[in-house]
Amino acid sequence: MALPATKHQAGFSLISLIIGAAIFSVVLAATLKLYASGMTASGNSAQSNVEDHLTQLSRFLTYALNRGGGGVTDDDRNRGIQLCSLVGNSGGWHCQSYQDSAQNMCLVLPIVKDPSTNPSTEVQGFRLVDQTLYQKQVSAPSGWSNFNVQQFCESDSDWLALHESRDFKIERLRLCKFNSETSNQVLGDYLNNCPSILTPNPASTNSTWIVTLDVAMNGGATRFSRPFVTRLYNWPVVGSL
């Protein structure tokens, strides 16, 4: 009697499985290495994007500071630039006398428009609250000397965020004053030696500022400082509320 034909089972032999597993391991290792490399490149790219954003931000601040501090009248010029430290929370901020170490703060600059034809005062404000920098711009029809800076800083309306907090946070905005005639001061250790920008002495010593943005990203895992130097051409008085 004839034996039934033997059926061949579909599948892989033990040798084939061993070879396949070895190839898979090599491919997996290469894939993980490529993934890790991509993650590093992505992190470097993210910081590069933040640096680009900070460059644009510093240019914007520099432009406003260069023009700030002037006024249409002597009273306007005598009032100069105003600052305050902000205390409170998102439910309400309150201006107090400016402290150099303050994290939340407001900087308000009067800027003269069309000085040779029809001069008027524009108010440019920068406010750092909860590690986000904001900007607001309004006109001062009654003149800078009569402008309510405290109300301007404390009001939560019309402030425009200059960056996304999910991309990076500005933990502190530091403002240091230097006499531009003594360049060794500017080149010194400005992070520890940061002369106050307030004006108990002649306004001319406020001609050069170093502005430093202390930045955090990646949930605080990466921190660095971004300084830039700017010249204030109006030689302004700088005062605190």
C-alpha positions in Angstrom: 0.0 0.0 0.0 1.4 3.3 -1.0 2.3 5.7 1.8 0.6 9.1 1.7 2.7 12.0 0.3 4.6 14.0 3.0 3.4 17.5 3.4 6.0 20.3 3.7 5.2 22.8 6.4 5.6 26.5 5.5 8.0 28.4 7.8 11.7 29.0 8.5 14.3 26.7 9.6 16.3 27.3 12.8 19.3 28.5 10.8 17.2 30.9 8.9 15.7 32.3 12.1 19.2 32.8 13.6 20.4 34.6 10.5 17.3 36.7 10.4 17.6 37.6 14.0 21.2 38.7 13.5 20.3 40.9 10.6 17.4 42.4 12.5 19.7 43.2 15.4 22.2 45.0 13.1 19.4 47.0 11.5 17.8 47.9 14.8 21.1 49.0 16.3 21.7 51.2 13.2 18.2 52.6 13.4 18.6 53.5 17.1 21.9 55.1 16.4 20.4 57.2 13.6 17.4 58.1 15.8 19.8 59.3 18.6 21.8 61.3 16.1 18.5 62.9 14.8 17.5 63.8 18.3 20.8 65.5 19.0 20.5 67.4 15.7 17.0 68.3 16.5 18.1 69.7 19.9 20.9 71.7 18.3 18.5 73.0 15.7 16.0 74.1 18.4 18.7 76.1 20.2 19.8 77.6 16.9 16.2 78.7 16.2 16.0 80.3 19.7 19.3 82.1 19.1 17.9 83.5 15.8 14.7 84.6 17.6 16.8 86.3 20.4 18.8 88.1 17.7 15.6 89.6 16.2 14.4 90.4 19.7 17.6 92.2 20.6 17.4 94.2 17.4 13.9 95.3 18.2 14.8 96.3 21.8 17.9 98.1 20.5 15.9 100.1 18.0 13.4 101.2 20.8 16.2 102.0 23.3 18.2 104.0 20.7 15.2 106.3 20.1 13.9 106.4 23.7 14.1 109.0 26.3 13.5 112.1 24.3 10.6 114.5 24.6 8.8 117.4 23.0 9.1 119.7 26.0 11.6 120.2 28.7 9.2 118.5 31.2 9.1 115.5 28.9 12.8 115.2 28.7 13.3 115.7 32.4 11.0 112.7 33.1 13.0 110.5 30.7 12.6 106.7 30.8 10.5 105.1 33.5 10.7 101.7 35.1 9.0 99.7 37.8 9.1 96.3 39.3 5.9 94.3 39.1 4.5 92.3 42.0 1.4 90.2 42.0 0.2 87.6 39.5 -1.9 87.1 36.4 -4.9 88.3 38.4 -3.3 91.7 38.8 0.1 93.3 38.6 1.2 96.3 40.7 4.1 98.7 40.1 6.7 99.2 42.8 10.0 101.0 42.9 12.4 99.4 40.4 14.9 96.9 41.8 17.7 95.6 39.6 17.2 92.1 40.8 13.5 92.0 40.0 12.2 89.3 37.7 8.9 90.8 36.7 9.4 94.4 35.5 8.1 97.1 33.1 10.3 99.5 31.0 8.5 102.5 29.4 10.2 104.6 26.7 8.9 108.0 25.3 9.8 108.3 21.7 9.4 111.6 19.7 7.8 111.1 16.3 8.2 113.6 13.4 10.4 116.0 15.5 11.0 118.5 12.7 7.5 118.8 11.3 4.7 117.9 13.8 6.3 116.4 16.9 4.3 114.0 19.0 5.1 111.4 21.7 4.8 107.7 21.2 5.1 105.4 24.2 6.9 102.1 23.8 6.6 99.6 26.7 8.2 96.3 27.4 6.9 94.1 30.2 8.4 90.9 31.5 5.9 88.8 33.5 6.0 85.1 34.3 9.1 84.6 32.1 7.5 86.0 28.9 8.4 89.4 27.4 5.6 91.5 26.1 5.5 94.8 24.1 2.9 97.5 23.9 2.8 100.8 22.0 0.4 103.8 22.4 0.4 107.5 21.7 0.6 110.2 24.4 -1.6 113.0 23.1 -1.3 115.1 26.3 2.5 114.7 26.4 4.9 112.4 28.2 5.1 114.4 31.4 1.4 113.8 32.0 1.3 110.1 30.9 0.2 107.6 33.5 3.0 105.1 33.4 1.7 103.1 36.3 -1.6 102.5 34.7 0.1 101.6 31.5 2.3 99.0 33.1 -0.4 97.5 35.4 -3.1 97.1 32.7 -3.2 93.6 31.1 -4.8 94.8 27.9 -3.1 95.1 24.5 0.3 93.6 25.4 1.8 91.5 22.6 3.9 88.5 23.5 7.3 88.6 21.7 7.9 84.9 22.0 6.2 81.6 22.8 6.8 80.4 26.3 6.8 76.8 25.1 9.9 77.6 22.9 11.9 79.4 25.6 11.4 81.4 28.7 13.2 84.7 29.7 13.9 84.2 33.4 15.3 87.7 33.8 16.0 90.9 31.8 19.0 92.7 33.2 19.9 96.3 32.4 23.4 97.6 33.1 24.6 101.2 32.6 28.1 102.1 31.6 29.9 105.3 30.7 30.8 104.8 27.0 34.1 106.7 27.6 35.4 103.9 29.8 35.3 100.9 27.5 37.0 98.7 30.0 33.8 98.7 32.1 31.9 97.3 29.1 34.4 94.6 28.6 34.6 93.6 32.3 32.5 91.1 34.2 29.2 92.8 33.6 27.1 89.9 34.9 28.5 90.5 38.4 29.3 94.2 38.0 26.1 95.7 36.7 25.8 99.4 37.5 22.2 100.6 37.9 20.6 102.4 35.0 18.7 104.7 37.4 20.0 108.3 37.3 21.2 109.7 40.6 24.2 111.0 38.7 24.4 113.1 35.4 22.2 111.6 32.6 25.3 111.5 30.3 26.5 108.4 32.1 23.5 106.5 30.8 24.8 106.6 27.2 25.7 102.9 27.0 23.6 100.0 28.3 24.3 96.3 28.3 21.0 94.4 28.1 21.1 90.7 29.1 18.4 88.1 28.5 18.7 85.1 30.8 17.0 82.3 28.8 15.8 78.8 29.7 14.6 76.2 27.3 13.9 72.4 27.3 12.0 72.7 30.6 15.0 74.4 32.3 17.5 71.8 31.2 19.3 74.4 29.0 20.1 77.8 30.3 22.2 80.6 28.8 22.5 84.4 28.8 22.3 86.6 25.7 23.8 90.1 26.2 23.9 92.9 23.7 25.2 96.5 23.9 23.1 99.5 22.9 23.8 103.2 22.8 21.0 105.7 24.0 21.5 108.7 21.7 19.1 110.9 23.7 21.2 110.8 26.9 18.0 110.2 28.9 17.2 110.6 32.5 16.1 107.2 33.9 13.8 107.1 36.8 11.7 104.6 38.9 8.1 104.9 39.8 
